[in-house]
Amino acid sequence: MSLLDRVSTLLRANLNDLVEKAEDPERMLKQVVLDMENQLMQVKTQVAIAIADQHLLEKKKAEHEHQAAEWHRKAELAVQKNQDDLARAALERALSQEQLAVGFNAQAEDQKHEADNLRQALRKLEQKLAETRAHCEMLIAEHRRAQVIGRAAKAQHVVGNDQENTIGRMKSKVHVTAAENAAATEVLTPGSLEDKFRALENEDKVELMLKELKSRQGAA
């Protein structure tokens, strides 16, 4: 059960229904609050991790964009010196860095979406926890009054829902792990037929970029 699924279950929990089924309502209510507090700490941790990963991906994107700009500058220098081979090599490097920047940008956008989902879950859980604490206090007080006056409703309390009591005892990984594994798999996958054709297309792009660069310098 994923972290967000467990949070969703807690948000949907109906305390009145749980009290009706609980053998020991006070203990069950305290356990619900404890489970929510534990989940809240986990969500806070995952939000911090997700934001850190997002910043890292954005930093990587910026680094590759900077490298691409540097290689474009070197290509211009090579053209000025009539070193077409060096210019082609520099443009190839620039194109490669630009493609990496695009990849990191896509990952950063996905990570931002995950971080936003976790932030939203955190806000809802914080609000639900505050409401649950207050509700639990009222229900506990009511239960104690019922015990004092010997309400017949006491006999209706049954064993609590085990599923609700075990919420929060299983851990899950951050969704970004799947994205990271996918990225690692892509990097480790041997070159495919599509990669070879992409390389040919890149060569054409480099030649076109070289002609445009020489044309601009000739016009200048």
C-alpha positions as CSV (number, residue, x, y, z in Angstrom):
1,M,0.0,0.0,0.0
2,S,1.6,3.2,-1.1
3,L,2.1,6.2,1.1
4,L,-0.5,8.3,-0.7
5,D,-3.0,5.4,-0.6
6,R,-2.5,5.1,3.2
7,V,-3.0,8.8,3.6
8,S,-6.2,8.7,1.5
9,T,-7.5,5.9,3.7
10,L,-6.9,8.0,6.8
11,L,-8.6,11.0,5.3
12,R,-11.7,8.9,4.5
13,A,-11.8,7.3,8.0
14,N,-15.1,7.9,9.8
15,L,-14.5,8.1,13.5
16,N,-18.1,7.5,14.5
17,D,-18.2,4.3,12.5
18,L,-14.9,3.2,14.1
19,V,-16.2,3.9,17.6
20,E,-19.4,1.9,16.9
21,K,-17.2,-1.2,16.1
22,A,-14.5,-0.7,18.7
23,E,-14.3,-2.8,21.9
24,D,-12.1,-0.1,23.5
25,P,-13.1,3.2,21.8
26,E,-10.5,5.3,23.7
27,R,-7.6,3.1,22.8
28,M,-8.8,2.9,19.1
29,L,-9.2,6.7,18.9
30,K,-5.8,7.3,20.3
31,Q,-4.4,4.7,17.8
32,V,-6.0,6.5,14.9
33,V,-4.4,9.8,16.0
34,L,-1.0,8.1,16.4
35,D,-1.3,6.5,13.0
36,M,-2.1,9.9,11.4
37,E,0.8,11.5,13.2
38,N,3.1,8.8,11.9
39,Q,1.8,9.2,8.4
40,L,2.2,13.0,8.7
41,M,5.9,12.6,9.6
42,Q,6.4,10.2,6.6
43,V,4.7,12.6,4.2
44,K,6.9,15.5,5.5
45,T,10.0,13.4,4.9
46,Q,8.9,12.5,1.4
47,V,8.0,16.1,0.5
48,A,11.5,17.1,1.5
49,I,13.1,14.3,-0.6
50,A,10.9,15.1,-3.6
51,I,11.8,18.8,-3.5
52,A,15.5,18.0,-3.1
53,D,15.3,15.7,-6.1
54,Q,13.5,18.3,-8.1
55,H,16.2,20.9,-7.4
56,L,18.9,18.4,-8.3
57,L,17.3,17.7,-11.7
58,E,16.8,21.4,-12.4
59,K,20.5,21.9,-11.5
60,K,21.6,19.2,-13.9
61,K,19.4,20.7,-16.7
62,A,21.1,24.1,-16.1
63,E,24.5,22.5,-16.2
64,H,23.9,20.9,-19.5
65,E,22.4,24.1,-21.0
66,H,25.6,25.9,-19.9
67,Q,27.8,23.3,-21.5
68,A,25.8,23.5,-24.7
69,A,26.3,27.3,-24.8
70,E,30.0,26.8,-24.3
71,W,30.3,24.3,-27.2
72,H,28.4,26.7,-29.4
73,R,30.9,29.4,-28.5
74,K,33.8,27.1,-29.3
75,A,32.2,26.2,-32.7
76,E,32.0,29.9,-33.5
77,L,35.7,30.3,-32.6
78,A,36.6,27.3,-34.8
79,V,34.7,28.8,-37.8
80,Q,36.5,32.1,-37.4
81,K,39.8,30.2,-37.6
82,N,38.6,28.2,-40.6
83,Q,38.7,24.9,-38.6
84,D,35.5,23.2,-39.9
85,D,36.4,19.8,-38.4
86,L,36.7,21.4,-34.9
87,A,33.5,23.3,-35.5
88,R,31.6,20.2,-36.4
89,A,32.9,18.4,-33.3
90,A,31.9,21.3,-31.1
91,L,28.5,21.4,-32.6
92,E,28.0,17.7,-32.0
93,R,28.9,18.2,-28.4
94,A,26.5,21.2,-28.2
95,L,23.7,19.1,-29.7
96,S,24.4,16.3,-27.2
97,Q,24.3,18.6,-24.2
98,E,21.1,20.2,-25.5
99,Q,19.4,16.8,-25.7
100,L,20.5,15.9,-22.2
101,A,19.2,19.2,-20.9
102,V,15.8,18.4,-22.5
103,G,15.8,15.0,-20.8
104,F,16.6,16.4,-17.4
105,N,13.9,19.1,-17.9
106,A,11.3,16.5,-18.5
107,Q,12.3,14.6,-15.4
108,A,12.3,17.8,-13.4
109,E,8.7,18.5,-14.5
110,D,7.6,15.0,-13.5
111,Q,9.3,15.4,-10.2
112,K,7.6,18.8,-9.6
113,H,4.3,17.1,-10.2
114,E,5.0,14.4,-7.6
115,A,6.2,17.0,-5.1
116,D,3.0,19.0,-5.6
117,N,0.9,15.9,-5.0
118,L,2.8,15.2,-1.8
119,R,2.4,18.8,-0.7
120,Q,-1.3,18.7,-1.2
121,A,-1.6,15.4,0.7
122,L,0.4,16.9,3.5
123,R,-1.9,19.9,3.8
124,K,-5.0,17.7,3.8
125,L,-3.5,15.3,6.4
126,E,-2.5,18.2,8.7
127,Q,-6.1,19.6,8.5
128,K,-7.6,16.1,9.1
129,L,-5.3,15.5,12.0
130,A,-6.3,18.7,13.7
131,E,-10.0,17.8,13.2
132,T,-9.5,14.2,14.3
133,R,-7.8,15.3,17.6
134,A,-10.7,17.5,18.5
135,H,-13.3,14.9,17.4
136,C,-11.5,12.2,19.4
137,E,-11.6,14.3,22.5
138,M,-15.3,14.8,22.2
139,L,-15.9,11.1,21.5
140,I,-13.7,10.0,24.4
141,A,-15.6,12.3,26.7
142,E,-18.9,11.0,25.5
143,H,-17.7,7.4,25.9
144,R,-16.6,8.1,29.5
145,R,-20.0,9.6,30.3
146,A,-21.7,6.5,28.8
147,Q,-19.6,4.3,31.0
148,V,-20.6,6.3,34.1
149,I,-24.3,6.1,33.5
150,G,-24.1,2.6,32.1
151,R,-25.6,3.1,28.7
152,A,-26.7,0.0,27.0
153,A,-24.8,1.2,23.9
154,K,-21.6,0.0,25.6
155,A,-22.6,-3.6,24.8
156,Q,-22.7,-2.8,21.1
157,H,-19.0,-2.0,20.9
158,V,-17.2,-4.8,19.1
159,V,-13.6,-5.6,18.1
160,G,-12.3,-2.7,16.0
161,N,-11.4,-2.8,12.4
162,D,-8.0,-4.5,12.2
163,Q,-7.4,-3.0,8.8
164,E,-7.8,0.6,10.2
165,N,-5.6,-0.2,13.2
166,T,-2.7,-1.4,11.0
167,I,-2.7,1.7,8.8
168,G,0.8,3.2,8.7
169,R,2.8,0.1,9.5
170,M,3.9,-0.5,6.0
171,K,6.4,1.7,4.2
172,S,6.6,2.6,0.5
173,K,9.2,4.2,-1.7
174,V,8.9,7.7,-3.2
175,H,7.3,7.7,-6.7
176,V,10.3,9.3,-8.1
177,T,12.2,6.0,-7.5
178,A,10.3,4.6,-10.5
179,A,11.4,7.6,-12.6
180,E,15.0,7.2,-11.5
181,N,15.0,3.4,-12.2
182,A,13.5,4.1,-15.7
183,A,16.2,6.7,-16.3
184,A,18.9,4.3,-15.2
185,T,17.5,1.5,-17.4
186,E,17.5,3.9,-20.4
187,V,21.1,4.8,-19.8
188,L,22.2,1.2,-19.5
189,T,20.3,-0.1,-22.5
190,P,22.6,-0.8,-25.5
191,G,22.2,1.3,-28.6
192,S,19.1,0.4,-30.6
193,L,18.3,0.8,-34.3
194,E,16.4,4.0,-33.3
195,D,19.6,5.3,-31.7
196,K,21.6,4.7,-34.9
197,F,19.0,6.6,-37.0
198,R,19.0,9.4,-34.3
199,A,22.8,9.6,-34.7
200,L,22.4,10.0,-38.5
201,E,19.8,12.8,-37.9
202,N,22.1,14.5,-35.5
203,E,24.9,14.5,-38.1
204,D,22.5,16.3,-40.5
205,K,21.6,18.8,-37.8
206,V,25.3,19.5,-37.1
207,E,26.0,20.1,-40.8
208,L,23.0,22.5,-41.0
209,M,24.1,24.3,-37.8
210,L,27.6,24.6,-39.3
211,K,26.3,26.1,-42.5
212,E,24.1,28.6,-40.6
213,L,27.0,29.6,-38.4
214,K,29.3,30.2,-41.4
215,S,26.5,32.0,-43.2
216,R,26.0,34.4,-40.2
217,Q,29.7,35.0,-39.9
218,G,30.0,35.6,-43.7
219,A,27.2,38.1,-43.5
220,A,28.8,39.8,-40.6
